[in-house]
Amino acid sequence: MLPDFFEFHAPTRLVYGPGLVADLEAELARLPVRRFLAVSDRAVADLGLLARVTRGLADAGFDVVGEFFDVPPNSEVRVVENCARLAAELGADGFVAVGGGSVIDTAKAANVIASLGGDLVLDYSGSGTIEGPLLPLVAVPTTAGTGSEVTSVAIVYESDTRTKLPFSGTALLPTLAVLDPELTLSLPPGLTASTAMDALTHAVEAWISPQASPVTDALAARAVQMITGTVETAVDDGDDLETRGILLIASSLAGIAFSHAMVGCVHGMAHAAGGLCGVPHGVANAILLPHGLEYNLPAVGPKLADLAPFVGADTHGLPEEDAARAVIGSLRALGARLHDKGALPARLRDVGVTEQDLAAIAEATVMDGTSFYNPREVEAGGILEHLRRAY
């Protein structure tokens, strides 16, 4: 069934190619920027990945006026403010973010302050509060998971309230996304699995979203197919460049899909578990995906059943609800196989969540911004039931 109305807007220029970061002149020539602040983290820098990008910038005739490394696994408000301050002090007229979702989200949020001034939390939290234009931002992902290089969303942790604050608006979309699979060859099995499952959750939740459209459906379904078909190979052989490329592209496809269709209670639970208990985002999504789908099953059975061919589920001749449950079963089995490979934990208790934390996570899920886009009303009691099953 077609929606009554939908809109699609994807202005980020996306380029892909192994070794691409070594020669960026043609890709950057059209940007009105000469002085970049490089944003990354220590792990990416220590692996030499940042240096490969900055050399490419220098060879293309651009100046990297400074490097900001102080990005934690979950970006924080104070970190964003420090990054924006450094950009202003050095006179940067653009950002290049090299890293995972936290790094790219840090650069996005810092770009807001650097470009527009004001207070990040008071002036720009939520949706529709960021009026561009912002400085050019080049995003170079080193993980295949968040899709932040192509999304209009940034998530930043506020330690005072122990919550993950959402910022959204088309102004946050990076100017250029550079997908170079060589930069993801260093990912260990655990990070490969958790980031891929993050991207898979983006795609699946975009597929069942009330805001889904034929365009987001096409992107989400293809992303699901690519991820489920390759993640185990990537975990087994981290040097398989083609598989790395497939996951990197799939992550961007999923990112574009959910940037338009948004995500629901799986991400709401993951945000709450991350904010309250420090559970890594991709790990939380991997654990919670089948449980969130079961919560939403009464509202999305037919649509979820249609995902069967893309997850490799044989549902021929099954009633609609059984077919939808088979899709959930296929996704659960994928997580179990990754667990058996030692790449993912299986339950919330394995990642530091206590039974006493579950009620607070359920309440925080209801308050999370993703609840507005969930296909079924998010109620604490029902969420708590599924959290207990995940525990």
C-alpha positions as CSV (number, residue, x, y, z in Angstrom):
1,M,0.0,0.0,0.0
2,L,1.4,3.4,-1.0
3,P,1.7,6.1,1.6
4,D,-0.5,9.2,1.2
5,F,2.6,11.4,1.1
6,F,6.4,10.9,1.3
7,E,9.5,13.0,0.8
8,F,13.0,12.0,-0.1
9,H,16.0,14.2,0.2
10,A,19.6,12.8,-0.1
11,P,22.0,15.7,-0.9
12,T,25.1,14.1,0.5
13,R,27.5,13.2,-2.3
14,L,28.7,9.6,-1.8
15,V,31.8,8.2,-3.4
16,Y,33.1,4.6,-3.1
17,G,36.4,3.0,-3.9
18,P,39.2,1.0,-2.3
19,G,42.2,3.3,-1.6
20,L,40.1,6.3,-2.5
21,V,41.3,8.4,0.5
22,A,44.8,8.6,-1.1
23,D,43.4,10.7,-4.0
24,L,40.7,13.1,-3.0
25,E,41.5,16.1,-5.2
26,A,38.6,15.5,-7.7
27,E,36.1,14.9,-4.9
28,L,37.0,18.0,-2.9
29,A,37.6,20.4,-5.7
30,R,34.0,21.7,-5.6
31,L,33.9,22.4,-1.9
32,P,34.3,26.0,-0.6
33,V,36.9,25.0,2.0
34,R,40.6,25.2,2.3
35,R,41.3,24.7,6.0
36,F,40.0,21.5,7.6
37,L,39.8,20.5,11.3
38,A,40.3,16.7,11.4
39,V,38.1,14.9,14.0
40,S,38.9,11.4,15.0
41,D,39.8,9.2,18.0
42,R,43.0,7.8,19.4
43,A,42.3,4.3,18.1
44,V,41.8,5.4,14.5
45,A,44.9,7.7,14.8
46,D,47.1,4.9,16.2
47,L,46.1,2.6,13.4
48,G,47.4,5.2,10.9
49,L,43.9,5.6,9.3
50,L,43.7,9.3,10.0
51,A,47.1,9.9,8.6
52,R,46.1,8.3,5.3
53,V,43.2,10.7,5.0
54,T,45.1,13.8,6.0
55,R,47.9,12.9,3.5
56,G,45.2,12.7,0.8
57,L,44.0,16.1,1.8
58,A,47.5,17.6,1.8
59,D,48.2,16.0,-1.6
60,A,45.0,17.6,-2.9
61,G,46.2,21.0,-1.8
62,F,44.1,21.4,1.4
63,D,45.4,22.4,4.8
64,V,44.6,20.4,7.9
65,V,44.9,23.1,10.6
66,G,44.4,20.8,13.5
67,E,43.4,17.4,14.8
68,F,40.9,16.7,17.5
69,F,41.2,13.2,19.1
70,D,39.3,13.4,22.3
71,V,36.2,11.5,21.1
72,P,34.9,8.7,23.5
73,P,32.9,5.7,22.3
74,N,29.7,7.7,23.0
75,S,30.1,11.3,22.0
76,E,29.4,13.8,24.8
77,V,28.2,17.4,25.0
78,R,31.5,18.7,26.5
79,V,33.5,16.9,23.8
80,V,31.4,18.5,21.1
81,E,31.9,21.9,22.7
82,N,35.7,21.4,22.9
83,C,35.8,20.4,19.3
84,A,33.8,23.4,18.1
85,R,36.0,25.7,20.2
86,L,39.2,24.3,18.6
87,A,37.8,24.8,15.1
88,A,37.1,28.4,15.9
89,E,40.5,29.0,17.5
90,L,42.3,27.5,14.4
91,G,40.1,29.2,11.8
92,A,38.9,26.0,10.3
93,D,36.4,26.5,7.5
94,G,35.4,22.8,7.2
95,F,35.5,19.5,9.1
96,V,36.7,16.1,8.1
97,A,35.6,13.3,10.4
98,V,37.5,10.0,10.2
99,G,36.1,7.2,12.4
100,G,32.9,5.5,13.6
101,G,29.5,7.0,14.4
102,S,30.7,8.8,17.6
103,V,33.4,10.6,15.7
104,I,31.1,11.6,12.8
105,D,28.3,12.7,15.2
106,T,30.9,14.7,17.2
107,A,31.9,16.6,14.0
108,K,28.2,17.1,13.0
109,A,27.3,18.6,16.4
110,A,30.5,20.7,16.6
111,N,29.8,22.0,13.2
112,V,26.4,23.3,14.4
113,I,28.1,25.4,17.2
114,A,31.0,26.4,15.0
115,S,28.7,27.6,12.2
116,L,25.8,29.1,14.1
117,G,27.0,29.7,17.7
118,G,24.7,29.2,20.7
119,D,24.3,26.4,23.2
120,L,24.2,22.8,21.8
121,V,21.6,21.4,24.2
122,L,19.4,24.5,24.9
123,D,19.3,25.7,21.3
124,Y,19.5,22.7,19.1
125,S,18.2,19.5,20.8
126,G,15.4,17.7,19.0
127,S,14.2,18.1,15.5
128,G,13.7,21.2,13.3
129,T,15.9,23.4,15.4
130,I,19.0,23.7,13.2
131,E,18.8,26.3,10.4
132,G,21.8,26.0,8.2
133,P,23.9,26.5,6.3
134,L,26.8,24.8,8.1
135,L,30.4,24.6,7.2
136,P,31.3,21.7,4.8
137,L,31.7,18.4,6.5
138,V,33.5,15.4,4.9
139,A,32.7,12.1,6.6
140,V,35.0,9.1,6.2
141,P,33.6,6.1,8.1
142,T,36.0,3.5,9.4
143,T,33.2,1.2,10.6
144,A,30.3,-0.2,8.7
145,G,27.4,0.4,11.1
146,T,26.0,3.8,12.0
147,G,25.5,5.2,8.5
148,S,26.2,8.6,10.1
149,E,28.0,9.7,7.0
150,V,24.7,10.0,5.2
151,T,22.2,10.7,7.9
152,S,20.5,13.9,9.2
153,V,20.9,12.7,12.8
154,A,23.5,13.0,15.5
155,I,23.3,11.4,18.9
156,V,25.2,13.0,21.8
157,Y,25.4,11.8,25.4
158,E,24.6,14.1,28.2
159,S,26.3,12.8,31.4
160,D,24.3,15.0,33.8
161,T,21.0,13.3,32.8
162,R,22.6,10.0,31.6
163,T,20.6,10.3,28.4
164,K,21.4,10.2,24.7
165,L,20.2,13.5,23.1
166,P,19.0,13.4,19.5
167,F,19.7,16.2,17.1
168,S,18.2,16.1,13.6
169,G,17.7,18.2,10.6
170,T,18.8,18.2,7.0
171,A,21.5,20.7,7.8
172,L,23.3,17.9,9.6
173,L,23.8,15.9,6.5
174,P,27.5,15.7,5.6
175,T,28.6,17.4,2.4
176,L,30.6,14.4,1.2
177,A,30.8,10.8,2.3
178,V,33.9,8.9,1.3
179,L,33.6,5.1,1.5
180,D,36.9,3.4,1.4
181,P,36.7,-0.2,2.5
182,E,40.4,-0.4,3.1
183,L,39.9,1.7,6.2
184,T,37.6,-1.0,7.7
185,L,40.1,-3.9,7.2
186,S,41.4,-3.4,10.8
187,L,38.0,-4.0,12.5
188,P,38.2,-6.9,14.9
189,P,35.4,-9.6,14.8
190,G,33.5,-8.2,17.7
191,L,33.3,-4.6,16.3
192,T,32.6,-6.0,12.8
193,A,29.6,-7.9,14.1
194,S,28.2,-5.2,16.4
195,T,28.5,-2.4,13.8
196,A,26.9,-4.6,11.1
197,M,24.0,-5.5,13.4
198,D,23.6,-1.8,14.1
199,A,23.2,-1.2,10.4
200,L,20.9,-4.2,10.1
201,T,18.7,-2.8,12.8
202,H,18.5,0.6,11.0
203,A,17.4,-1.2,7.9
204,V,14.8,-3.5,9.5
205,E,13.3,-0.7,11.6
206,A,13.1,1.6,8.6
207,W,11.3,-1.2,6.7
208,I,8.5,-1.5,9.3
209,S,8.3,2.2,10.1
210,P,5.0,4.1,9.6
211,Q,7.1,6.6,7.7
212,A,8.4,4.1,5.2
213,S,8.1,4.8,1.5
214,P,8.8,2.9,-1.7
215,V,12.2,4.6,-1.8
216,T,13.2,3.7,1.8
217,D,11.8,0.2,1.3
218,A,14.1,-0.3,-1.7
219,L,17.2,0.9,0.3
220,A,16.3,-1.0,3.5
221,A,15.6,-4.3,1.8
222,R,18.8,-4.2,-0.2
223,A,20.8,-3.3,2.9
224,V,19.2,-6.2,4.9
225,Q,20.1,-8.6,2.1
226,M,23.7,-7.4,1.8
227,I,24.3,-7.5,5.6
228,T,22.7,-10.8,6.4
229,G,24.6,-12.4,3.4
230,T,28.0,-11.1,4.3
231,V,28.5,-10.3,8.0
232,E,29.6,-13.8,8.9
233,T,32.2,-13.9,6.2
234,A,33.5,-10.5,7.4
235,V,33.7,-11.8,11.0
236,D,35.6,-15.0,9.8
237,D,37.9,-13.2,7.4
238,G,38.6,-9.5,8.2
239,D,40.8,-9.1,5.2
240,D,38.1,-9.9,2.6
241,L,38.0,-6.5,0.9
242,E,34.9,-7.2,-1.2
243,T,32.9,-8.2,1.9
244,R,34.1,-5.2,3.7
245,G,33.0,-3.0,0.8
246,I,29.5,-4.7,0.8
247,L,29.0,-4.0,4.5
248,L,30.2,-0.4,4.1
249,I,27.8,0.3,1.3
250,A,25.0,-1.5,3.0
251,S,25.5,0.7,6.1
252,S,25.1,3.8,4.0
253,L,22.0,2.4,2.3
254,A,20.5,1.6,5.7
255,G,21.5,5.1,7.0
256,I,19.7,6.8,4.1
257,A,16.6,4.7,4.7
258,F,16.3,5.3,8.4
259,S,17.2,9.0,8.0
260,H,13.9,9.3,6.2
261,A,11.8,6.6,7.7
262,M,13.3,6.8,11.2
263,V,13.7,3.9,13.7
264,G,11.6,2.6,16.6
265,C,11.6,0.8,19.9
266,V,14.7,-1.3,19.3
267,H,16.7,1.8,19.1
268,G,14.8,3.3,22.0
269,M,15.7,0.4,24.2
270,A,19.3,0.5,22.9
271,H,19.6,4.3,23.6
272,A,18.3,3.7,27.1
273,A,20.6,0.8,27.8
274,G,23.5,2.8,26.5
275,G,22.7,5.9,28.4
276,L,21.9,4.2,31.7
277,C,24.2,1.2,31.7
278,G,26.9,2.0,29.1
279,V,26.0,-0.8,26.7
280,P,27.7,-0.2,23.3
281,H,25.0,0.8,20.8
282,G,25.6,-1.9,18.2
283,V,25.8,-4.6,20.9
284,A,22.5,-3.4,22.4
285,N,20.8,-3.4,19.0
286,A,22.1,-6.9,18.2
287,I,20.6,-8.2,21.5
288,L,17.4,-6.4,21.3
289,L,16.4,-6.6,17.6
290,P,14.3,-9.8,17.7
291,H,12.7,-8.7,21.0
292,G,11.7,-5.3,19.6
293,L,10.3,-7.0,16.5
294,E,8.2,-9.3,18.6
295,Y,6.8,-6.3,20.5
296,N,5.8,-4.7,17.2
297,L,4.6,-7.9,15.6
298,P,0.8,-7.1,16.1
299,A,1.2,-3.9,14.1
300,V,3.6,-5.0,11.4
301,G,3.0,-8.7,10.7
302,P,2.3,-8.4,6.9
303,K,5.1,-5.9,6.3
304,L,7.6,-8.0,8.3
305,A,6.6,-11.1,6.4
306,D,7.5,-9.4,3.1
307,L,11.1,-9.1,4.4
308,A,11.5,-12.9,4.2
309,P,13.4,-13.2,0.9
310,F,15.9,-10.6,2.0
311,V,16.8,-12.5,5.2
312,G,16.9,-15.9,3.5
313,A,13.8,-17.2,5.3
314,D,11.8,-19.9,3.5
315,T,8.2,-18.9,4.2
316,H,6.5,-20.5,1.2
317,G,3.0,-21.6,2.1
318,L,3.1,-20.2,5.6
319,P,0.3,-18.0,7.0
320,E,1.3,-14.3,7.3
321,E,1.9,-14.3,11.0
322,D,4.0,-17.4,10.8
323,A,6.0,-15.9,8.0
324,A,6.7,-12.8,10.0
325,R,7.8,-15.0,13.0
326,A,10.1,-16.8,10.6
327,V,11.8,-13.5,9.7
328,I,12.3,-12.8,13.4
329,G,13.6,-16.3,13.8
330,S,16.1,-15.8,11.0
331,L,17.4,-12.6,12.5
332,R,17.7,-14.3,15.9
333,A,19.6,-17.2,14.4
334,L,22.0,-14.8,12.8
335,G,22.7,-13.2,16.2
336,A,23.2,-16.6,17.7
337,R,25.7,-17.7,15.1
338,L,27.7,-14.5,15.6
339,H,27.6,-15.3,19.4
340,D,28.8,-18.8,18.7
341,K,31.8,-17.3,16.8
342,G,32.6,-15.2,19.9
343,A,31.8,-12.0,18.2
344,L,28.6,-10.9,20.1
345,P,27.2,-11.3,23.6
346,A,23.8,-13.0,23.7
347,R,21.9,-11.3,26.6
348,L,21.7,-8.0,28.4
349,R,23.1,-9.7,31.6
350,D,26.3,-10.3,29.6
351,V,26.9,-6.6,29.1
352,G,26.6,-5.2,32.6
353,V,22.8,-4.7,32.8
354,T,21.3,-5.8,36.0
355,E,17.7,-7.0,36.5
356,Q,17.1,-3.9,38.6
357,D,18.0,-1.8,35.6
358,L,15.3,-3.1,33.4
359,A,12.4,-1.0,34.7
360,A,14.4,2.2,34.3
361,I,15.4,1.2,30.7
362,A,11.7,0.5,29.9
363,E,10.7,4.0,31.2
364,A,13.5,5.7,29.3
365,T,12.5,3.9,26.1
366,V,9.0,5.4,26.4
367,M,10.6,8.9,26.7
368,D,13.1,8.3,23.8
369,G,12.4,10.3,20.7
370,T,12.2,7.1,18.6
371,S,8.9,6.2,20.3
372,F,7.2,8.8,18.1
373,Y,8.1,6.7,15.0
374,N,7.4,3.2,16.4
375,P,4.7,1.4,14.5
376,R,3.0,0.4,17.8
377,E,2.5,2.7,20.9
378,V,5.5,2.3,23.2
379,E,4.3,1.3,26.6
380,A,6.6,0.7,29.5
381,G,4.9,-2.5,30.6
382,G,5.2,-4.2,27.3
383,I,8.7,-3.1,26.7
384,L,9.7,-4.3,30.2
385,E,8.3,-7.8,29.3
386,H,10.5,-8.0,26.3
387,L,13.5,-6.6,28.1
388,R,13.1,-9.4,30.6
389,R,13.1,-11.9,27.8
390,A,16.4,-10.3,26.5
391,Y,17.9,-10.4,30.0
